[in-house]
Amino acid sequence: MENYSKEELLEARRAIASTNAKMEKVLLKLREGTPQHTLATRRLAAFRIAVDLIDRELEE
C-alpha cells in the first residue's frame, strides 16, 4: 500500500466527508427500492468506511 502524507489524508477525509453529507441529503429525496436509492446507500456505506480507515491511519 502506498504511503500518504498526513496532509493528503486530511484533504481526502474532508473531500469524502463533504461528499458524504451531500449524498445523505440526496438519499432523502430518493424513493426506497429504486436503483438510485440502493446505489446511494451503498456509496454512503463506502464513504463511511473510507473515513474510518483514514481516521485509523491518522491515529497511527
Backbone as XML, in Angstrom:
<?xml version="1.0"?>
<chain id="A" units="angstrom">
  <residue number="1" name="MET">
    <atom name="N" x="0.843" y="-1.181" z="0.000"/>
    <atom name="CA" x="0.000" y="0.000" z="0.000"/>
    <atom name="C" x="0.884" y="1.239" z="0.000"/>
  </residue>
  <residue number="2" name="GLU">
    <atom name="N" x="0.455" y="2.222" z="-0.715"/>
    <atom name="CA" x="1.221" y="3.460" z="-0.823"/>
    <atom name="C" x="1.126" y="4.256" z="0.476"/>
  </residue>
  <residue number="3" name="ASN">
    <atom name="N" x="2.192" y="4.965" z="0.800"/>
    <atom name="CA" x="2.183" y="5.828" z="1.982"/>
    <atom name="C" x="1.741" y="7.222" z="1.576"/>
  </residue>
  <residue number="4" name="TYR">
    <atom name="N" x="0.840" y="7.785" z="2.361"/>
    <atom name="CA" x="0.326" y="9.124" z="2.097"/>
    <atom name="C" x="0.708" y="10.035" z="3.255"/>
  </residue>
  <residue number="5" name="SER">
    <atom name="N" x="0.918" y="11.293" z="2.942"/>
    <atom name="CA" x="1.259" y="12.249" z="3.992"/>
    <atom name="C" x="0.011" y="12.555" z="4.813"/>
  </residue>
  <residue number="6" name="LYS">
    <atom name="N" x="0.227" y="13.103" z="5.993"/>
    <atom name="CA" x="-0.879" y="13.479" z="6.865"/>
    <atom name="C" x="-1.782" y="14.495" z="6.165"/>
  </residue>
  <residue number="7" name="GLU">
    <atom name="N" x="-1.174" y="15.428" z="5.449"/>
    <atom name="CA" x="-1.939" y="16.452" z="4.736"/>
    <atom name="C" x="-2.821" y="15.832" z="3.648"/>
  </residue>
  <residue number="8" name="GLU">
    <atom name="N" x="-2.273" y="14.860" z="2.923"/>
    <atom name="CA" x="-3.055" y="14.181" z="1.883"/>
    <atom name="C" x="-4.239" y="13.434" z="2.487"/>
  </residue>
  <residue number="9" name="LEU">
    <atom name="N" x="-3.996" y="12.767" z="3.604"/>
    <atom name="CA" x="-5.078" y="12.039" z="4.267"/>
    <atom name="C" x="-6.149" y="12.985" z="4.788"/>
  </residue>
  <residue number="10" name="LEU">
    <atom name="N" x="-5.741" y="14.093" z="5.369"/>
    <atom name="CA" x="-6.711" y="15.062" z="5.881"/>
    <atom name="C" x="-7.553" y="15.663" z="4.759"/>
  </residue>
  <residue number="11" name="GLU">
    <atom name="N" x="-6.907" y="15.958" z="3.635"/>
    <atom name="CA" x="-7.633" y="16.520" z="2.495"/>
    <atom name="C" x="-8.611" y="15.493" z="1.923"/>
  </residue>
  <residue number="12" name="ALA">
    <atom name="N" x="-8.173" y="14.254" z="1.823"/>
    <atom name="CA" x="-9.058" y="13.191" z="1.330"/>
    <atom name="C" x="-10.240" y="13.011" z="2.269"/>
  </residue>
  <residue number="13" name="ARG">
    <atom name="N" x="-9.984" y="13.070" z="3.563"/>
    <atom name="CA" x="-11.062" y="12.922" z="4.545"/>
    <atom name="C" x="-12.077" y="14.040" z="4.409"/>
  </residue>
  <residue number="14" name="ARG">
    <atom name="N" x="-11.592" y="15.263" z="4.240"/>
    <atom name="CA" x="-12.505" y="16.413" z="4.075"/>
    <atom name="C" x="-13.360" y="16.244" z="2.825"/>
  </residue>
  <residue number="15" name="ALA">
    <atom name="N" x="-12.740" y="15.828" z="1.737"/>
    <atom name="CA" x="-13.472" y="15.657" z="0.482"/>
    <atom name="C" x="-14.529" y="14.557" z="0.601"/>
  </residue>
  <residue number="16" name="ILE">
    <atom name="N" x="-14.147" y="13.442" z="1.209"/>
    <atom name="CA" x="-15.090" y="12.332" z="1.363"/>
    <atom name="C" x="-16.222" y="12.724" z="2.301"/>
  </residue>
  <residue number="17" name="ALA">
    <atom name="N" x="-15.900" y="13.389" z="3.401"/>
    <atom name="CA" x="-16.934" y="13.805" z="4.351"/>
    <atom name="C" x="-17.912" y="14.785" z="3.700"/>
  </residue>
  <residue number="18" name="SER">
    <atom name="N" x="-17.412" y="15.668" z="2.867"/>
    <atom name="CA" x="-18.266" y="16.619" z="2.162"/>
    <atom name="C" x="-19.209" y="15.898" z="1.205"/>
  </residue>
  <residue number="19" name="THR">
    <atom name="N" x="-18.662" y="14.982" z="0.439"/>
    <atom name="CA" x="-19.483" y="14.210" z="-0.494"/>
    <atom name="C" x="-20.494" y="13.364" z="0.261"/>
  </residue>
  <residue number="20" name="ASN">
    <atom name="N" x="-20.085" y="12.822" z="1.391"/>
    <atom name="CA" x="-20.970" y="12.013" z="2.215"/>
    <atom name="C" x="-22.172" y="12.838" z="2.682"/>
  </residue>
  <residue number="21" name="ALA">
    <atom name="N" x="-21.926" y="14.047" z="3.126"/>
    <atom name="CA" x="-23.012" y="14.918" z="3.583"/>
    <atom name="C" x="-23.986" y="15.220" z="2.439"/>
  </residue>
  <residue number="22" name="LYS">
    <atom name="N" x="-23.450" y="15.456" z="1.264"/>
    <atom name="CA" x="-24.304" y="15.725" z="0.105"/>
    <atom name="C" x="-25.129" y="14.499" z="-0.272"/>
  </residue>
  <residue number="23" name="MET">
    <atom name="N" x="-24.502" y="13.323" z="-0.200"/>
    <atom name="CA" x="-25.209" y="12.088" z="-0.535"/>
    <atom name="C" x="-26.340" y="11.813" z="0.453"/>
  </residue>
  <residue number="24" name="GLU">
    <atom name="N" x="-26.136" y="12.143" z="1.720"/>
    <atom name="CA" x="-27.188" y="11.947" z="2.713"/>
    <atom name="C" x="-28.417" y="12.791" z="2.369"/>
  </residue>
  <residue number="25" name="LYS">
    <atom name="N" x="-28.190" y="14.001" z="1.902"/>
    <atom name="CA" x="-29.308" y="14.868" z="1.501"/>
    <atom name="C" x="-30.020" y="14.318" z="0.268"/>
  </residue>
  <residue number="26" name="VAL">
    <atom name="N" x="-29.254" y="13.811" z="-0.684"/>
    <atom name="CA" x="-29.823" y="13.234" z="-1.896"/>
    <atom name="C" x="-30.631" y="11.986" z="-1.557"/>
  </residue>
  <residue number="27" name="LEU">
    <atom name="N" x="-30.115" y="11.186" z="-0.655"/>
    <atom name="CA" x="-30.778" y="9.935" z="-0.280"/>
    <atom name="C" x="-32.194" y="10.186" z="0.225"/>
  </residue>
  <residue number="28" name="LEU">
    <atom name="N" x="-32.387" y="11.278" z="0.939"/>
    <atom name="CA" x="-33.714" y="11.610" z="1.472"/>
    <atom name="C" x="-34.735" y="11.851" z="0.364"/>
  </residue>
  <residue number="29" name="LYS">
    <atom name="N" x="-34.267" y="12.255" z="-0.797"/>
    <atom name="CA" x="-35.158" y="12.576" z="-1.916"/>
    <atom name="C" x="-35.439" y="11.379" z="-2.817"/>
  </residue>
  <residue number="30" name="LEU">
    <atom name="N" x="-34.695" y="10.300" z="-2.618"/>
    <atom name="CA" x="-34.857" y="9.129" z="-3.470"/>
    <atom name="C" x="-35.853" y="8.153" z="-2.860"/>
  </residue>
  <residue number="31" name="ARG">
    <atom name="N" x="-36.634" y="7.547" z="-3.725"/>
    <atom name="CA" x="-37.622" y="6.579" z="-3.270"/>
    <atom name="C" x="-36.930" y="5.263" z="-2.951"/>
  </residue>
  <residue number="32" name="GLU">
    <atom name="N" x="-37.233" y="4.731" z="-1.783"/>
    <atom name="CA" x="-36.642" y="3.466" z="-1.356"/>
    <atom name="C" x="-37.014" y="2.352" z="-2.332"/>
  </residue>
  <residue number="33" name="GLY">
    <atom name="N" x="-36.046" y="1.492" z="-2.595"/>
    <atom name="CA" x="-36.276" y="0.374" z="-3.502"/>
    <atom name="C" x="-35.862" y="0.641" z="-4.929"/>
  </residue>
  <residue number="34" name="THR">
    <atom name="N" x="-35.572" y="1.902" z="-5.255"/>
    <atom name="CA" x="-35.121" y="2.222" z="-6.609"/>
    <atom name="C" x="-33.624" y="1.952" z="-6.723"/>
  </residue>
  <residue number="35" name="PRO">
    <atom name="N" x="-33.155" y="1.722" z="-7.940"/>
    <atom name="CA" x="-31.710" y="1.514" z="-8.112"/>
    <atom name="C" x="-30.882" y="2.709" z="-7.622"/>
  </residue>
  <residue number="36" name="GLN">
    <atom name="N" x="-31.400" y="3.911" z="-7.806"/>
    <atom name="CA" x="-30.680" y="5.108" z="-7.362"/>
    <atom name="C" x="-30.536" y="5.120" z="-5.837"/>
  </residue>
  <residue number="37" name="HIS">
    <atom name="N" x="-31.600" y="4.716" z="-5.141"/>
    <atom name="CA" x="-31.566" y="4.674" z="-3.676"/>
    <atom name="C" x="-30.556" y="3.635" z="-3.209"/>
  </residue>
  <residue number="38" name="THR">
    <atom name="N" x="-30.574" y="2.473" z="-3.838"/>
    <atom name="CA" x="-29.634" y="1.406" z="-3.482"/>
    <atom name="C" x="-28.202" y="1.858" z="-3.709"/>
  </residue>
  <residue number="39" name="LEU">
    <atom name="N" x="-27.935" y="2.468" z="-4.847"/>
    <atom name="CA" x="-26.587" y="2.942" z="-5.159"/>
    <atom name="C" x="-26.139" y="3.999" z="-4.153"/>
  </residue>
  <residue number="40" name="ALA">
    <atom name="N" x="-27.011" y="4.949" z="-3.843"/>
    <atom name="CA" x="-26.663" y="5.992" z="-2.881"/>
    <atom name="C" x="-26.385" y="5.395" z="-1.503"/>
  </residue>
  <residue number="41" name="THR">
    <atom name="N" x="-27.176" y="4.421" z="-1.098"/>
    <atom name="CA" x="-26.976" y="3.763" z="0.199"/>
    <atom name="C" x="-25.629" y="3.060" z="0.244"/>
  </residue>
  <residue number="42" name="ARG">
    <atom name="N" x="-25.287" y="2.368" z="-0.832"/>
    <atom name="CA" x="-24.000" y="1.666" z="-0.887"/>
    <atom name="C" x="-22.826" y="2.643" z="-0.910"/>
  </residue>
  <residue number="43" name="ARG">
    <atom name="N" x="-22.995" y="3.749" z="-1.603"/>
    <atom name="CA" x="-21.929" y="4.756" z="-1.629"/>
    <atom name="C" x="-21.724" y="5.359" z="-0.250"/>
  </residue>
  <residue number="44" name="LEU">
    <atom name="N" x="-22.818" y="5.637" z="0.452"/>
    <atom name="CA" x="-22.701" y="6.180" z="1.808"/>
    <atom name="C" x="-21.939" y="5.216" z="2.708"/>
  </residue>
  <residue number="45" name="ALA">
    <atom name="N" x="-22.248" y="3.946" z="2.609"/>
    <atom name="CA" x="-21.535" y="2.947" z="3.413"/>
    <atom name="C" x="-20.055" y="2.937" z="3.064"/>
  </residue>
  <residue number="46" name="ALA">
    <atom name="N" x="-19.741" y="3.013" z="1.784"/>
    <atom name="CA" x="-18.342" y="3.025" z="1.344"/>
    <atom name="C" x="-17.617" y="4.279" z="1.842"/>
  </residue>
  <residue number="47" name="PHE">
    <atom name="N" x="-18.288" y="5.410" z="1.795"/>
    <atom name="CA" x="-17.678" y="6.656" z="2.279"/>
    <atom name="C" x="-17.418" y="6.579" z="3.777"/>
  </residue>
  <residue number="48" name="ARG">
    <atom name="N" x="-18.348" y="6.003" z="4.529"/>
    <atom name="CA" x="-18.150" y="5.868" z="5.979"/>
    <atom name="C" x="-16.947" y="4.973" z="6.277"/>
  </residue>
  <residue number="49" name="ILE">
    <atom name="N" x="-16.823" y="3.896" z="5.529"/>
    <atom name="CA" x="-15.675" y="3.004" z="5.705"/>
    <atom name="C" x="-14.381" y="3.740" z="5.377"/>
  </residue>
  <residue number="50" name="ALA">
    <atom name="N" x="-14.392" y="4.490" z="4.287"/>
    <atom name="CA" x="-13.192" y="5.227" z="3.881"/>
    <atom name="C" x="-12.771" y="6.225" z="4.957"/>
  </residue>
  <residue number="51" name="VAL">
    <atom name="N" x="-13.735" y="6.942" z="5.521"/>
    <atom name="CA" x="-13.419" y="7.915" z="6.577"/>
    <atom name="C" x="-12.864" y="7.193" z="7.803"/>
  </residue>
  <residue number="52" name="ASP">
    <atom name="N" x="-13.465" y="6.071" z="8.170"/>
    <atom name="CA" x="-12.961" y="5.301" z="9.313"/>
    <atom name="C" x="-11.528" y="4.831" z="9.087"/>
  </residue>
  <residue number="53" name="LEU">
    <atom name="N" x="-11.245" y="4.342" z="7.882"/>
    <atom name="CA" x="-9.889" y="3.873" z="7.577"/>
    <atom name="C" x="-8.888" y="5.014" z="7.588"/>
  </residue>
  <residue number="54" name="ILE">
    <atom name="N" x="-9.285" y="6.153" z="7.067"/>
    <atom name="CA" x="-8.384" y="7.315" z="7.102"/>
    <atom name="C" x="-8.133" y="7.731" z="8.548"/>
  </residue>
  <residue number="55" name="ASP">
    <atom name="N" x="-9.184" y="7.745" z="9.357"/>
    <atom name="CA" x="-9.021" y="8.096" z="10.777"/>
    <atom name="C" x="-8.061" y="7.141" z="11.480"/>
  </residue>
  <residue number="56" name="ARG">
    <atom name="N" x="-8.172" y="5.842" z="11.200"/>
    <atom name="CA" x="-7.263" y="4.859" z="11.792"/>
    <atom name="C" x="-5.824" y="5.132" z="11.373"/>
  </residue>
  <residue number="57" name="GLU">
    <atom name="N" x="-5.651" y="5.434" z="10.099"/>
    <atom name="CA" x="-4.296" y="5.717" z="9.600"/>
    <atom name="C" x="-3.719" y="6.965" z="10.255"/>
  </residue>
  <residue number="58" name="LEU">
    <atom name="N" x="-4.549" y="7.970" z="10.478"/>
    <atom name="CA" x="-4.081" y="9.195" z="11.097"/>
    <atom name="C" x="-3.733" y="8.994" z="12.568"/>
  </residue>
  <residue number="59" name="GLU">
    <atom name="N" x="-4.382" y="8.036" z="13.221"/>
    <atom name="CA" x="-4.111" y="7.762" z="14.643"/>
    <atom name="C" x="-2.763" y="7.076" z="14.851"/>
  </residue>
  <residue number="60" name="GLU">
    <atom name="N" x="-2.293" y="6.365" z="13.847"/>
    <atom name="CA" x="-1.036" y="5.613" z="13.986"/>
    <atom name="C" x="0.171" y="6.511" z="13.956"/>
  </residue>
</chain>
